Amino acid sequence: AAELLYQRSLSIQADYEAAVVARARLLTRTRRLPEAVSFAAGVARANPTNSAVRAEYARLLVLNNRAQEAIDEARQILRADERNVAAKLAVAEAYRSQGRLDLSLYIVNDLINGSDPNHPNNGPGANNPAVQHLRGLLQLEVERNVPAAIISFRRAVELDAEFAEARNNLGVQYLLA
């Protein structure tokens, strides 16, 4: 039923960002990742100026083990909009998938702290739950810093109470602590 509503929305406005993202994530959750990638690729190609749709496509490429293609797509977005949080997040996720964890953490910290590390949480991604969640994952993987990861996961949940993965990771860290 939800997929039909997304398709109806997209028939009205082919690059309606909320519907594109929601449909792609629905396809991903129902284990139809190749279909999600194909769908997002088609919408992104048809609407090359819609950076939100293109960033979602880059995110899906990472999930489909096509990290370098995701980085290339995100770089194209960043050429037009160097402050695009979703594109930078896609690059960070791609680097993480390639095992380049320090570089990924650097990007995420820059998104959260901005250009002034003396004033934390003033960057363009500070209020983005996905950025906070990825930071928590990287704090565990790179720094082995459980208290910092708990703070990041908690912040992600504060920003989006329905962010199930962040809630789960927060609960796991509480359990382990």
N, C-alpha and C positions, 0 to 999 in steps of 0.2 A: 504494500500500500504506500509506504513512504517513497519507494523508488518511483512509483507512478506520479506522485505529487512533485518530486524533483524534476521528472521529465516534463511535466506540464509547465512548471516554472521556466524550464529551459526552452520550451517551445515559444514562450512569450518573450524571453530575453535570453539569447543563446549563451551569453557569458555572465549570467547572474552568479556572482561569486559564491554567495552562500549556498546556492543549489549545487554548483559544481563541486565545491568542497564536500558538502554533505553527501552527495551521491558517490563521489570517489571514496569517501571513508566508509560508506555503507558497503560498497563493492569490496573494499579491502577487508572489512570485518567479516564478510560472508565468504571469504577465501576466494575472491575473484579478482586477484591482484592484476593479472594480465589485462583483464577487461577494464579495470580502473585506470591502468596506465594508458591503454589505447583510447579510452574515453577522454581523459585529461589531455592527452597529446592532441587529439582532434580539436578540442575546444581551444587549447593554447595556440595551435597553428592558425586557427580561424580568427583569433583575437590577439595578435602579437603585442598589442599595447596594454593588455590587461595583466598587470604584474602579479596580482593575487592568484589568478588562474595559472599563470606560468610557474609561480612559486609552489603551488600545490602539485603541479606536474613534476617539478624537481624533487619534491618530497617523495612522491610515488616512485620516482626513478631510484632513489636511495633504497626504498623498501624492496625494490625489484633487483637489488644487487647491481645497479648500474650507476655507481657513485660518480665516476668521472663524467658521465653524461649529465648527471644532476649538477655537478659543479659548473660545467660549461653553460647549462641553462641558467643557473643562478647568476653567473658572471654577466651574462647578457642582460639580465634584469638590472643588475647593479650598475652597468654602464649607463643606463637611462635614469636610475634612481639609486644613488649610492647609499642612501639611508634605509633601504627596504629591509625591514626586520625579517620578513618571511624568507627572503632570498638568502640573507646572511645565516639564518637558522638552517636552511637547506644545505648550505655549504658546511656548516658545523656538523650537521648530521652525516653528511657524506664523508667528511674527514674522520669522524668517529667510526663509521663503518669500514673505513680503510685502515683502522688501527692508528691513525694519527691523532691520538688523544690529546696531547699537549696543545696542538694547533686548534683543535676543536674547542678545548677549554678556553684558550685565549680569545677566540671569537665570541664565545658565549659571555665571558667576563666583560669583554668590551661592549657587548650589547646591553648588559645590565649596568655596568658602571659608567659607560660613556667615556669620553676622552679625559675625564678627571677622576683618577682613582681615589683621590682624597674625599670625594663626595659620592659614596656608593649609592647604588640604586637610583641614579638620575639619567641613565642611558635610555635609548629608545626601546629597548627590550625589557626594561625593568618590570613592567606591568604585563608582560606576556607570559601566560602560564606554561606554554610549551618551552620557552627559553629557560624559565626557572626549573622546570622538570629536567631538561637536558643538563643543566648545570648540576643538579643533584646527582644525576647518574655519573657525570664526569668527576665530581668531587669524590665519589666512591671509587671509581676506576683508576683515577690518576693520583689523587691525593690520599686516598684511604681515610678521608675525613668524614666520619659518620655524623658528628654534630652539625657540621656545615651542610651536609647533604639533607639532614632532617629539616634544617631551616629552609633550604631551597624547596624541598617537597612540600613543606607546610605553606610556603608562600604560593606555590603553584595551586594548591588546593584553595587557599584564600581567594585567589584570583578567579578560579573556576571550580566551584564546589562539585561540579559533575565530572571532573577530570578523573576518571576511574583509575587510570594507570598511575597517576600521581598519588592518589589516595592509597592504592595498593602498595606502592613503593614506600610511602610514609609509614604505613602500618607494618610492613616488613622490617623497616629500620627500628621502629619502636619495639617490636618483638625481639629483635636481635640485641637491642640495647638493654 
